[in-house]
Amino acid sequence: MAQAPFESAVTALSGLLDEFRNRHIIALSDEKKGMDRHASALSARWNDRFPGFPAGHFPYTSFWGEHYRKHRDAHLKDIIVQLLADLGGETTVINVACVSGTQACDLAARLPHAKVIGTDIDPNWYRMYRLLKLGRLPRNFTFVKDNIFSPQLEVQPTAVVFFGACGSVSDAAIDFAVASGAKYLMCRTCCHDNIGGNVTINARPSYMNRFFRFKNWMYNRMKNAQMFNGFYFSPTYTPSAYPRSAAGRQLSAADEFQAVARDTAESDICRAIIDLDRYLHLAEHGFRVEYQGELFVAERKVSRS
């Protein structure tokens, strides 16, 4: 008999933690076997509900995988449009951590009946994008400067979406969706190495590893100099905030999650561990969740009054 989704996610998280503890990670064969062994049921559920996942662009933990995130973003946008196109009443989509607003504008063009709001702490990328587009942006799109670690936007969204949000920014966006009463959260996470303010990567002699170490060297400089406060780090999301879910805390602890984060530069298993904990966090807050390769579609089971 097939497990219920929540129990299936708990089983997958437990199994992937065992793979990590036994160091069955990094090597591509180990990664593929581990993901197939423990996450295949979740992948099958996603594929049944949302056919078309760009599975040909594996592994994620490669330069090609990073480059082809655009295919996952396109798949996610198709799902967002599919789920929101026929909703009755007023539809409000908030694209948090939207950077330039490119993805939000694309959604606004494809959902002309919806109000689409893009938010980001830094408005400069949006200003450059608006200049490049000569101001010709969809009329149903608005940009608002906002810090997702301390959101001030007083709007109840139909859907919260994002297309990559570094480390704990993803967790703040997830918590915003929960607290705001959004019916949907649909997103792609990224930079799992930066959860809990982590900027340490286990060093290995690969180009991908060197890239992540350079990125985190820059982040650490900003963190130590307190530059761009609120961009990537927040005192709300310290190492002790992880695991996020009650189920995850029964299986692991903060120290282990930081150790997992330090291997995410080259391990799909480690990325999935962090994401499955997020899956369980959302499920514990009343969402039905689908997950596949850094992508989430979460629907609130009972709307808030």
N, C-alpha and C positions, 0 to 999 in steps of 0.2 A: 504494500500500500504506500502510495507517494506521501511524503511528508508535507505538512502545511508550510506555506512560504516562510513564516517566522522560524519554525523549527529547522527548516532546510538551511536558512541563513546562519543559524547558530551552529549547525553541524558543519557547514562550509568554513566558518570562521575558526572553529576548533581544529578542523583538519589542516587548514593552512597555517595556523600557529604551530602545529606539530611539524609541518614541513620546515618552517623557519627554525624551530628549535633544533631540529636534526640537520640543519644547514643544507637542506635540499633546495637551494635557491641559486640564482645567478646563472648557472649552466642552463642553456636553452632547453635541453632535454628534460632536466629536472623541473624547470618552470612549466613546460607544457604538460608533463605528466601530472604535476601537482594541481594545476588549474583544471585540467580535465577530470581528475579524480574527485575534486572537492567542489568545484564551482559549475560543473556541467549542467546540473539541474536548474540553477538560476539562469544560466545562459539559454537553456532550452525554453524556459518560461518567457524570457524576453523575446526570443525569436518567434515563438508562437503568437505573441501579441503584437510585436513590431517587426515584421519581416524586413530584411534589407540591411541589417547591420553589416558594415564594411569589414568583414572578418579577414579579408585577404591582406590587410595591412598590419599584420602582427610581425614581430612583437612590438608592443608599445615602447618598451625600454630599448629603443634603438633610435638613431637619427631619423631613419625612415618612419618609424612609429610616431616620433614627435612631429615630423613634417606632415604626416597624413592625418593628424588630428582634424584637419579641415574636413575630411570625409566623415568623421564621427559627428562633427558639428553640423554638417549638412543633414545627416541622418536624424539628429536630434531636432533640428528645425522642422523637418518634415513631420515628426511626431507631434511637436508643439502645435503646428498648424492643423494637423489632423484632429487633435483633441479639442482645440479651441474654436475651430471654424464654425461649428454648428451650435455653440452654446447660446442659449437665449439670454436676454437681459444685457446689462452693461458688462463688458469684459475689459479688465485692466491687467496688463502684463508689465511687470517690473523686471527689467534686466539689470540686476545689481552687478557691481564691478564690471561695467560695460566697456571700460577703457575709451575707445574712440566713438563707440555707439554704432559701429558698422553692423554688427549682428542684430541689434535692436531695430535699426532702420530697415533691415531686410525683413524682419518679422512684421514691422508696421506696414510695409508694402504688401505683404502676403495676407495680412489680417486687417483689411481696411475698416472693418466695423469695430475694432478694438482700440483702446487707448494704450499706447506703449510708452513707458517711461524708462529711460536709461539713467542709471546713477553711477557715480564714481567719485572717489575722493579728490582726484586730480582732473580738472576740466580741460587741461591743455591739449590732450590728445583729441578730445571732442572738438575743440575749437579749430584744430588743424584739419580734421576731417570735414567740418562744416565749410571751411575755406576751400578745400579741394572740390567739394560738391557745389561750390558757389551758392551755398545756402539752400539748394534745392533738395530738401529733405521731406519725407512724408509728413503731411499735415497732422497726422494722428500720433506723431512722435514728439516727445519732450525730453530734454536732458535736465537733470537736477544734480547739483553737487551734493554729495552725501557720503558719510563715513559709515560703512556697513558694520563696523565695530560699535558704533553708537548712532544708529539710524534715527533721523529726525523726520523722515517722510511719513506724514499722517494720512496714508492711503491704505485701504484694505484691498490687496490685489486678488485677482482671480488666480493668477499664476506668478510665481517667482521663478526666474530663469537666469542661468549664467553659463558662460562658455569658457571655463577655465578660471579658477580663482585660487591664488597661491596659498597652499597650506591651510592655516587656520582661517583665512578669508573664506574658504569654502564652508567651514563650520559656522562662522558668523552668518553667512548667507542662509545656510540651512536653518539656523535658529531664528533668523528673521522670518522665514517662511512659516515656521511653526507658530511664532508669536503673533504674526500679522493676521492669522486666520485664512491664509491662502488655501484655495482648493487644491492647487497643484504646485509642486516643486519639480522642475525639469532642468537638468543641469549636467555639465561635465566638470569633474574635479581635476585638479592638477597640482604639481609641486608638493606631493605628499611628504617630501623630506622636510618641509617647513612647519609641520604641525607643532604646536607647543613652543614656538619660537626657536626650534632647532635649526642650526646652520652648519651642522657637521655631517660629512659624508664619509663613509668608509672608503679609503683610497684604494683604487685598483687601476691598472695600466691600460685603460680603455679611453677612447675619445669621449664617449658619453660620460664616463666618470669624471674626466678632466673638465668637461663642460659644466657639470653640476657643481663641482668643487669651485670653479671660478665664479659661477653665479652666487654661491653661498659665501664666498670670500667678499663679494660686493655687498651682499645683504648684511653680513656681519659688520662691515664698516659702517653701513647706515645705522644698524642697530646700536652699535657702540657710541656713535656720534649723535644718536637720537634724531637722525635725519628722517624726514618724511614720516613723522610720528603718525601711526594709525594705518600706514600703507600695507604692511605685511604682518605686523606683530601687535599683540594686545595683551594687557595684564589679565584679561578675562580668560584667555586661552593659553595658559601656562602648561607645562608638562603634566601637572596634576589634573588637568581637565580631561585627560585621556586615560583609558577608553571613555568614549562619550556615552555609551549605553550601559544600562544595568546588566544586561546579559554579557556584554564585553568585559565588564569589571569582574564577573564571576570566572572568566576564562583567562584574563591577563591582568596586567598592572601598568602603571605609568612608565616605569623604567623600561619594561619590555617594549612598549609602544614607541618610546624614543629610540630604542635599538632597532626596531623594525623600520622606523623612518630613515635611519642612517643607511639602510640598504635599498631604499626605494628607487634610487637612481638607475639601478640595473635589475630590479626584480618586480615582475608583475605580481608575484605572490605577495610581496610586502605591500604593494599598492592596494591589492585586493583586501588584505587584512584591515587596513585603515578604512577602506570604503565599506566593507561589510559591517564594521562597527557603526558607521554612519547609517547604514541601512537599518540596523537594529534600533538605533536612536530614533530614527523617523517612525519606525513601526511602533515603538513604545509610546510615541506621541500621536497615535491614531491614524497613521498613513498606511495605505497599501503601497508597497514598493516593488518596483522592478529594477534590476541592476544588470549591467553588462559593460565590461571594459571601460570604467571610469564614468559611464553614463548612468543617470538616475531618472526615473519617472516615478514620482510619488504622488498619490491622490488621497486626499483626506477622506476618511471613511464617513465621518459625520460632520457636516458643516457647523461651524460655530455660529451661535445666535447673535 
